[in-house]
Amino acid sequence: MATLDQTLQIFRGLLEDEPPIAIGEADEAIWAYLSSVQGLTAQAEALEVLRAKTIELRSPSASMPPLLDDLDRHRKRLNERPL
């Protein structure tokens, strides 16, 4: 389990690394963050906050597009949940 701040700190570190990140590291951080949130609706909302805060990092790293793609995959997964 991880907080928003802890997850963003992990992302900052990954975005500073060269060569570009292995998406598995980012994915683990996303799962750790989402596991701290109860309920699918709350997870979807938390993911939107995480994505917005990630964009605010404004990193020129080549790792930013794959990181945002991974966040979008999680969004799609959460949006496909049964009602």
C-alpha positions in Angstrom: 0.0 0.0 0.0 1.3 3.5 -0.9 0.1 7.0 -0.6 -0.3 9.5 -3.5 2.9 11.3 -2.4 4.9 8.0 -2.2 3.7 6.9 -5.6 4.6 10.3 -7.2 8.0 10.0 -5.5 8.5 6.6 -7.2 7.4 8.1 -10.5 9.9 11.0 -10.1 12.7 8.5 -9.6 11.6 6.4 -12.6 11.4 9.5 -14.8 14.9 10.6 -13.9 16.3 7.2 -14.8 17.9 6.6 -18.1 17.3 4.5 -20.2 13.5 4.7 -20.1 11.7 2.7 -17.4 10.6 -0.9 -17.5 6.8 -0.4 -17.3 6.6 -3.1 -14.7 8.1 -0.8 -12.0 5.5 1.8 -12.7 2.8 -0.7 -12.8 3.8 -2.1 -9.3 3.7 1.5 -7.9 0.2 2.0 -9.4 -1.1 -1.2 -8.0 0.4 -0.4 -4.5 -1.4 3.0 -4.6 -4.7 1.6 -5.8 -4.7 -1.2 -3.3 -4.8 1.4 -0.5 -8.2 2.7 -1.8 -11.4 0.8 -1.0 -14.0 0.3 -3.8 -13.8 0.5 -7.5 -15.4 3.9 -7.8 -12.9 5.3 -5.3 -10.0 3.6 -7.1 -11.1 5.2 -10.4 -11.2 8.6 -8.8 -7.8 8.1 -7.1 -6.4 7.0 -10.5 -7.6 10.2 -12.1 -5.9 12.3 -9.3 -2.7 10.2 -9.8 -2.8 10.8 -13.6 -3.3 14.5 -13.2 -0.5 14.8 -10.6 1.8 12.8 -12.9 1.1 15.2 -15.8 2.0 18.1 -13.4 5.5 16.6 -13.1 6.1 17.9 -16.6 8.9 15.6 -17.2 10.7 15.6 -20.6 11.7 12.0 -20.0 11.1 9.5 -22.7 9.5 7.4 -19.9 6.6 9.8 -19.5 4.5 8.6 -22.5 4.7 4.9 -21.5 3.9 5.9 -17.9 0.8 7.8 -19.0 -0.2 4.8 -21.2 0.0 2.5 -18.2 -2.2 4.8 -16.2 -4.7 4.9 -19.1 -4.7 1.0 -19.2 -5.6 1.1 -15.5 -8.3 3.6 -16.2 -9.8 1.4 -19.0 -9.7 -1.6 -16.7 -11.5 0.2 -13.9 -14.1 1.6 -16.4 -14.9 -1.9 -17.7 -16.0 -3.1 -14.3 -19.6 -4.5 -14.1 -22.2 -2.1 -12.8 
